[in-house]
Amino acid sequence: MGPKTKYYLSIIVVIAGICELGEALDAHYYDQTCPQAQTIIYEAVQKASTRDPKVPARILRMFFHDCFIRGCDASVLVDSTPNKKAEKDGPPNLSLAAFYVIDAAKTKLEKICPKTVSCADILAVAARDAVVLSGGPSWSVAAGRKDGKISRANETLNLPSPSSNTSQLIQSFAQRGLSTKDLVALSGGHTLGFSHCSSFEGRLRNFSVAHDTDPSLQPQLAAELKRKCPKPNGDRNAGQFLDSTASVFDNDYYARVVGGKGVFVSDQSLMGDYRTRWMAEAFARDQALFFKEFADSMLRLGSVGVVEDGRVRENCRVVN
């Protein structure tokens, strides 16, 4: 058996171990009750993305942050009240944006199919459309989620951190029923977007007793990041794109990680762990493989913590 055969068998074994999607979800869920739903959501994402190229990255990140806290129940969309801070006001979520895109889709859907399409399903479909509009893969979004009733800012501290190492990330994903393959594939979502200096400044100065700069950071990139982030807590708008084609969904992120140019500790740590390195290298070599596995992992992510007995919010920002 040659190395290439062993490699593909390894992929098959990983995929074989993945659980099936929850029975509550169905790709044809709205075929009878709101057949226009996916078109309306796509048009909202497309319109916003044409005006602001940062929208796809923002929606994809919003979906991830929603599903990792209480599951994919649209709790990240809820506004805070004077007496209770919601998820969107938790420290890791203060930089989330583009909520207006989900609002726009919901407003139109409520006119055509009132009290039918959940905010959670809108966000799941919008995340797929954000990837497609950026040149990435498509997949059939299984729908049928209901909207959660609870949104707490303090729970967002359980989100994976840019400074997490691979073991911490594997544990965090496993707690949500996601595999190591899901971790590596979904990390590829960093092919879209931008990070402010605060998320990676710890790698640039006073990294450890032995090293001022993170030794896993490629020296030229380290020098570039130090120029862009000259001092801690400096310009809040300063930062770095997470790959060299930040508005295009491709596998450049993995090529950069393989070359020591991952911006976050969590990115670069994929190359320092035998459990993840081979997959990052495989995705760097084969974009079609990455697209296939990313789509599969997005379906898995979309099935985390699905609410079956909740309500459909009429306004995504307010719990009914």
N, C-alpha and C positions, 0 to 999 in steps of 0.2 A: 504493500500500500504506500503510495507516494505521499509527500508532504501536502500537496494540493488536495488530494482526496481526504486526508486526515483533517485538513482545515474545514472542508465543507461538511464532513461528518460532525465536527465539533459544533458548527452552526446549527445543524439539524437537531443535535442533542439539546442544545440550549432552547431552541424553539419548541421542541417536544415537551419540555418541562413547564411551559407556560400554561397557566390556567385559562379556561374558556371565559369569555365575557359573561357578565351577569345576565341571567335569563330575562331580567326586566328590560333590557335594551334591545332595540330592533331597528335596523337600518330603514325599514319602511313604516316606522311608527306614525308619521304624519301624512302618509299617502292619502288617507281618506279625510282626515280632520283639517288638514292645512297643507295641501299639496304645493302651495307657493312658498312654503317656509324657507327652504334652502336657497331659493333664488333671491328672496328678499334679504336674507342675511348676507349672501355673497355680494349683492349690489351695495349694501351698506359698507362692507369692508373695502370693496373696490373703490368706491367713491372717496372714502376717507384716505385710503392709501395713495390715491392719485394726488390728493392735496398735501399729504404729509407722508413721506417715505418711511418715517419711523413707526408708523402704525402697525405694520405686520409684526415687528419684533415686540412691540408693546402688548399686542393681543396674545401672542404666543406665551409670553412671560406671565401674563395675567391668568391664563388658563392653567399653567403649571402651578402657580401660587394658590389658585383656588383648590385644585385637586389635592394638593399636599396637606391642606388644612381642612379637616372634616369631610374630605372627599369632594367630588365634583358636584357641588350643590349651589353654586353661585353665591356663596357666603361672602366672597371677596368683593361683590358688587354692592353690598349693603352700606348705606351711609351711617356714620356715627350719629348719636343723639346726645343731647346735653348730659345725660346720665350714663351713657354707655359708649365706649369707643369700639368701633367695628374693625374688622380685619384690615381694611384699606388704610387705616390710621396706625397700624402696627409698624414698628421701626423698619422691618425689611420691605414693607409695601409703600412707604412714603413716596418712592420714585415711580410707582406704577402710574400709568396714564392711558388715555384713549378709552375711558369708560363711556364717553359720549357715543362711540361707535355702536356699542351694545344697546345703549339707550335708543339710538336712531332705528335700529332693527326692531327693537321691542315695540316702539311706538307704532310703526307701520303694521307689525303683526297683530297688535291689539285691535287695530281698525278692521283688519281683514278676517282674523281668526281670534276673537276675544277669548281670554282666559284659557288658551289652548297650548301655546308653545312656551315651555319653561325657559327661564333665564339661563339655567344651567345648560340646556341644550343649545341655546343661542351661542353661548360662549364656546362650547365644544365644536360647533360647526364653524364659527368664526375663526377659531384657531387653525382648523384645516384649511380654510380659505386663505388665511394669512400666509401659510406655507406655499400653497399653490400659486398665489399671486406673486410670490417671490422666486418662482422657478423651481420649487420643490415638488415632492410627490403628492398624490392625492390618495384618499381612502374613503370608504363608505362609513360615515359617522353613524354609529348606532345611537338611537335616541330613546327617550322615555324617562329621562331624569326628572325629578321634581326638585323644587327649590327649598333649601334648608331654612330653618327659622332662627338659627343662632349664628352670630358673627362676633367674635371676641378678638380684640387687638392683641392681647397677651399671648394668644395661641400661635401667632405668626412667628414667635421666637423658635418654634419647632421646625421652621423651614431650613433646608440645607444652606450652609453658609459658603460664600466664595473662598473662605479660608479652611474649609473642611478637607480632610485627607480622604483617600479612597476607602479606607476601612470604615470611617464615619459615614461616608456616602452610601456604601453598600448596606450598612445597617439601617440607615434612614429609609432607603428604598424598600428594603425587605420588610420593614414595619408596615409598609403600605401594599404589600403583596407584589412588589416589583422586583425583577431579577437584576443581576449584575449586567446582563446584556441590555436591559432597559436603561440602566444608568448610563452606560457608554453611548447608546444610541440617542437618548434624550439630551445628553450633554451636547450633542451636535446642534441642538437648537441655538447654541451660542454662535452659530454661523451668521445669525442675524443680530444686529444690535450693537450697543455701546455701553461702556461701564464708566462710571465716575471714579475718580482717583481713590475715593474712600474705600472702595471694595478691594483694592490691591496694593495700597500704600505700604501695608505691613511687609511686603516682599522687597521693598526698595531700600529701606533704612532700618538699622537695628534689628535685623531679622533674627539673629541668634547671638549667643556668646562668641561662637566661632566665625560667623559670617555677617557682615553688615547687610549684604544683599543676598537674597535667596539664590543659592548656587545652582538650583535647577532652572533658573531663568536665563535664557540666552543673553550673553553680555551686550550685544548691540540693542536688543529690545529693552534691556534694563536701563541703558543709557538714554534711550528714547523716552521711556516712561518717566525717568527722573527729570527730563527736560519739560515734559508736559505737566508733571506734578512736582514742582520745585520744592514745595514744603507741605507738611501735613496740615490738613484743614485749611488749604488754600482756596483757590477759585473753585466754587462748588460745581461749576459747569465744565471744568476741565476733566479729561479722561481719555479713553482709548477704545477704538473699535475692536471687537473681539476676534475678527479675522480681516483679511485684506479685501474681501468682497462683501462688506457688511450688509448690503441691501439685497444680496443674492443668496438664495438658499442653495448651498453646494457643500462639498466636503473639504473646503479649504481650511476650516477649523481644525480638522484632524491633521492635515499636513503641517499646520503650524505647531500643534501640540507635539507631533513626532519630532519636529525641529527645535523643540525647547522654547517655543514662543507662545505657550498658553498664558493668557493674561492672569487668570485666577490660580491660586493654589489648587483649587478643586479641579481645574482643567489639567494642569501640568502633572498632578499626582496620578492621572490615568496611566502615564508612562512609567511610573515608578512602582507599579504593582503588577505582578505576573497575571493576576486575575483579569486585568483590564487592558494591559498593554497590547496583547495580540489583537484584540478587537479594534482598538484605536488605530493600529497599524493597518489592519484589514480595511477599515473604512477610509483611511487615507489613500489606499491604493485603488479602491473600487467604489466609485460614487453610486453606482446602481445598487450595490449591496447595502450601502448606507441608507439610501432612499427606502429600500424595501424594509429594512429593520426599523428605521425611524417610524414609518407608517404603522408597522405592527405594534411598536411600543407606545405610540400615541393612542391606539385603540385600547391598549392595556391601561394606560394612565387614565383614559376617559371612563374606565369602569371602576375606578377606585371609589369606595364609599358611596355608591349610588343610593340616593334617597328614593324609595319607591312609594312611600305613603305621605309625602309632603304636599305642598300646594304649588300652584303656578302663580307666581307673583304678577300682578298687573303692572307694577312699576319695579324694575329690578333693584332699585335703590332702597326700597321699603319692604319690610316683612309684612305680609298681609295680616 
